[in-house]
Amino acid sequence: MKIRAARVNDAPTLARVHVDSWCAIYRGLVPDSSLQGFTYEWREECFRQSLVTKAKETYVVQVDEEVVGFLTLGAAQDPDLDVDRTGEIRGIYISPGYWRKGIGKGLVEEAERILRSRRYEDAVLWVLEGNQQARWFYEAMGFCLDGESKIIDWGTPLKAVRFRKALQPVEQIET
């Protein structure tokens, strides 16, 4: 498994991974009309624009040179958080054929490493309340609910819950 910064020419593969995993994860949680509107073409253009403008920090994970997942992260975006001390894992998506092979764990660990290197003290992420698999996964990775929630409208109002984890300072890791 190799993790590297995403490049513009990764946009088609990122779109495929995102749409395939998104539809597999959210079927039954979001309306079918939202899933139908989540197309390869639309996501490819979104990724291409994001990678050109560097709007999102994106990393890909490769297995045998094939991109099978990605991670997006950056400073926390929530107004109640201190952006100088809190980083955010904005998304981790893995092709369904590669689930439960340690790739998600590797991406979370890489996200934490990057955020720690930027001196963030905490990491946060959002999960749909009904996405029990993701909730169990992040809890197993040491994240805990912090009591915050928000409503996301994906064709119907859906509740998302925020998870938080204190990051071990770089100095403690290096010594």
C-alpha positions as CSV (number, residue, x, y, z in Angstrom):
1,M,0.0,0.0,0.0
2,K,1.4,3.4,-1.1
3,I,-0.1,6.8,-0.2
4,R,0.8,9.8,-2.3
5,A,-0.6,13.3,-3.1
6,A,-3.4,13.2,-5.8
7,R,-2.6,14.6,-9.2
8,V,-5.0,16.1,-11.8
9,N,-4.7,13.0,-14.0
10,D,-6.1,10.9,-11.0
11,A,-9.5,12.7,-11.4
12,P,-11.2,9.8,-13.4
13,T,-10.1,7.2,-10.9
14,L,-11.0,9.3,-7.9
15,A,-14.5,9.7,-9.4
16,R,-14.9,6.0,-9.9
17,V,-13.7,5.2,-6.3
18,H,-15.9,8.0,-4.9
19,V,-19.1,7.1,-6.8
20,D,-18.7,3.3,-6.3
21,S,-18.0,3.6,-2.6
22,W,-20.5,6.4,-2.0
23,C,-23.3,4.4,-3.6
24,A,-22.4,1.2,-1.7
25,I,-22.1,3.0,1.7
26,Y,-25.2,5.2,1.4
27,R,-27.7,2.9,-0.3
28,G,-30.6,2.8,2.1
29,L,-29.4,5.9,4.0
30,V,-29.9,8.6,1.3
31,P,-32.7,8.8,-1.3
32,D,-32.1,6.8,-4.5
33,S,-32.6,10.0,-6.4
34,S,-29.4,11.4,-4.7
35,L,-27.5,8.3,-5.6
36,Q,-28.6,8.5,-9.2
37,G,-27.3,12.1,-9.4
38,F,-23.9,11.1,-8.1
39,T,-22.3,10.3,-11.5
40,Y,-18.8,9.5,-12.6
41,E,-18.8,12.5,-15.0
42,W,-19.9,15.0,-12.4
43,R,-17.4,13.7,-9.7
44,E,-14.6,13.6,-12.3
45,E,-15.1,17.3,-13.1
46,C,-15.4,18.2,-9.4
47,F,-12.1,16.4,-8.6
48,R,-10.4,17.9,-11.6
49,Q,-11.4,21.4,-10.6
50,S,-10.4,20.7,-6.9
51,L,-7.0,19.3,-7.9
52,V,-6.2,22.2,-10.3
53,T,-7.2,24.9,-7.8
54,K,-5.9,22.9,-4.8
55,A,-9.3,23.6,-3.1
56,K,-9.0,20.3,-1.2
57,E,-6.0,18.5,0.0
58,T,-6.3,15.0,-1.5
59,Y,-4.2,11.9,-1.2
60,V,-4.6,8.6,-3.0
61,V,-3.8,5.1,-1.8
62,Q,-2.5,2.6,-4.3
63,V,-2.3,-1.2,-4.2
64,D,-0.1,-2.7,-6.9
65,E,-0.1,0.7,-8.7
66,E,-3.9,0.8,-8.8
67,V,-5.7,3.7,-7.0
68,V,-8.2,2.1,-4.7
69,G,-9.0,4.9,-2.3
70,F,-8.5,8.5,-1.2
71,L,-8.3,10.8,1.7
72,T,-9.2,14.5,1.9
73,L,-8.2,16.7,4.9
74,G,-7.3,20.1,6.0
75,A,-8.1,22.7,8.8
76,A,-11.4,22.2,10.6
77,Q,-14.3,24.0,8.9
78,D,-16.7,24.3,11.8
79,P,-17.2,27.8,13.3
80,D,-17.0,26.4,16.9
81,L,-13.5,25.0,16.4
82,D,-10.1,26.7,16.6
83,V,-8.6,26.2,13.1
84,D,-5.1,26.6,14.5
85,R,-5.5,23.6,16.8
86,T,-8.0,21.3,15.0
87,G,-7.6,19.5,11.7
88,E,-10.4,17.7,9.9
89,I,-10.5,14.5,8.0
90,R,-13.0,15.5,5.3
91,G,-13.4,12.2,3.6
92,I,-12.0,8.6,3.3
93,Y,-13.4,6.5,0.5
94,I,-12.2,3.1,-0.6
95,S,-13.3,0.9,-3.5
96,P,-15.8,-1.6,-2.1
97,G,-13.6,-4.5,-3.3
98,Y,-10.8,-3.3,-1.0
99,W,-12.9,-2.8,2.2
100,R,-11.7,-4.6,5.4
101,K,-8.1,-5.0,4.1
102,G,-6.5,-2.4,6.4
103,I,-6.6,0.4,3.9
104,G,-8.9,2.6,5.9
105,K,-6.8,2.2,8.9
106,G,-3.7,3.2,6.9
107,L,-5.5,6.3,5.6
108,V,-6.6,7.4,9.0
109,E,-3.1,6.9,10.4
110,E,-1.6,8.9,7.5
111,A,-4.2,11.7,8.0
112,E,-3.3,11.8,11.7
113,R,0.4,11.9,10.8
114,I,-0.1,14.8,8.4
115,L,-2.3,16.7,10.9
116,R,0.2,16.2,13.7
117,S,3.0,17.4,11.5
118,R,1.1,20.7,11.1
119,R,0.8,20.9,14.9
120,Y,-2.9,20.3,15.1
121,E,-3.8,19.0,18.6
122,D,-7.2,17.4,17.6
123,A,-8.7,15.8,14.6
124,V,-12.5,15.8,13.8
125,L,-14.6,14.2,11.2
126,W,-18.3,13.9,10.3
127,V,-20.3,10.7,9.8
128,L,-24.0,10.3,8.9
129,E,-25.7,9.2,12.1
130,G,-27.1,6.1,10.4
131,N,-23.8,4.9,8.9
132,Q,-23.1,2.4,11.7
133,Q,-20.1,0.8,9.9
134,A,-18.2,4.1,9.7
135,R,-19.1,4.9,13.3
136,W,-17.7,1.6,14.5
137,F,-14.6,2.0,12.4
138,Y,-13.8,5.5,13.7
139,E,-14.5,4.5,17.3
140,A,-12.1,1.6,16.8
141,M,-9.5,4.1,15.6
142,G,-9.9,6.1,18.8
143,F,-12.4,8.8,17.7
144,C,-15.3,9.6,20.1
145,L,-18.5,11.5,19.5
146,D,-18.1,15.1,20.7
147,G,-21.8,15.9,21.0
148,E,-22.1,18.1,17.9
149,S,-24.4,17.3,15.0
150,K,-25.7,19.0,11.9
151,I,-28.4,18.4,9.3
152,I,-27.2,17.6,5.7
153,D,-29.8,17.8,2.9
154,W,-29.1,15.1,0.3
155,G,-32.7,15.0,-1.1
156,T,-33.9,14.5,2.5
157,P,-32.6,15.9,5.8
158,L,-30.0,13.6,7.3
159,K,-28.3,14.0,10.6
160,A,-24.5,13.9,10.7
161,V,-22.5,13.5,14.0
162,R,-19.0,14.8,14.7
163,F,-16.2,12.6,16.0
164,R,-13.0,14.0,17.6
165,K,-9.7,12.6,18.6
166,A,-6.8,14.2,20.5
167,L,-3.6,13.8,18.5
168,Q,-0.4,12.8,20.2
169,P,2.1,15.6,19.8
170,V,4.9,15.0,17.3
171,E,7.5,15.5,20.0
172,Q,6.1,12.5,21.9
173,I,6.2,10.3,18.8
174,E,9.7,11.2,17.8
175,T,11.4,10.6,21.1
